[in-house]
Amino acid sequence: MTRRTAATTFRIVAVAEALSWIGLLIGMYVKYVPETTELGVKIFGPIHGGIFIAYVVVALVAARVLRWSIGTTMLALVASIPPLTSILFERWATRSGRLPQDAAVAA
């Protein structure tokens, strides 16, 4: 895997992980606050779980390809736990040079 592929894949999965968190949080709100339906959790729970696993795998592959330190790798993995933190990690890694900007996909 090239540096560009690793960086692009990591960015895509980091955003997907954050979006799936949003869906799961909305589903949990609907389930527990107005107590109307469990449908949101039933839909977004497995989606988020799959994307979470993909994020962990992609973070480990990116860490190897991009030669992240143990600390950066652990930070990337921990960023998958709190909601929306994967995007914060992606932004920080880009600003600090750990996620190459030259490998960024053009908008």
VENNOR-V184080 format. One record per residue. N is the residue number from 1. SS is DSSP state (H for helix, E for strand, L for the rest). PHI is phi in degrees with one decimal (NA if undefined). Layout:
BEGIN
n=[N N]
ss=[SS SS]
phi=[PHI PHI]
END
This chain:
BEGIN
n=[1 2 3 4 5 6 7 8 9 10 11 12 13 14 15 16 17 18 19 20 21 22 23 24 25 26 27 28 29 30 31 32 33 34 35 36 37 38 39 40 41 42 43 44 45 46 47 48 49 50 51 52 53 54 55 56 57 58 59 60 61 62 63 64 65 66 67 68 69 70 71 72 73 74 75 76 77 78 79 80 81 82 83 84 85 86 87 88 89 90 91 92 93 94 95 96 97 98 99 100 101 102 103 104 105 106 107]
ss=[L L H H H H H H H H H H H H H H H H H H H H H H H H H H H H H H L L L L L L H H H H H H H H H H H H H H H H H H H H H H H H H H H L L L L H H H H H H H H H L L L L L L H H H H H H H H H H H L L L L L H H H L L L L]
phi=[NA -82.9 -60.8 -63.0 -63.3 -63.6 -66.6 -64.7 -62.0 -61.0 -59.9 -62.2 -70.4 -63.4 -68.3 -61.1 -63.8 -66.5 -64.6 -67.3 -62.6 -60.4 -60.3 -66.4 -63.7 -63.8 -61.3 -68.3 -60.5 -63.9 -71.7 -99.9 -86.7 -82.4 51.2 -94.8 -155.7 -102.2 -58.2 -60.8 -70.0 -65.5 -83.2 -80.8 -58.8 -65.5 -62.7 -62.8 -59.5 -65.9 -69.2 -60.0 -63.6 -60.5 -60.5 -61.5 -63.6 -65.6 -62.8 -67.8 -66.5 -61.1 -59.3 -72.2 -66.7 -89.9 57.7 -71.7 -71.4 -59.9 -62.5 -65.6 -62.5 -64.2 -63.2 -61.7 -69.1 -66.7 -64.8 -79.6 -87.7 -72.1 -57.0 68.9 -74.0 -62.5 -71.0 -60.9 -63.4 -59.7 -63.7 -64.2 -63.9 -68.7 -62.9 -89.5 85.5 -79.2 -121.0 -57.1 -74.2 -66.4 -94.9 -71.4 -77.3 -68.7 -80.3]
END
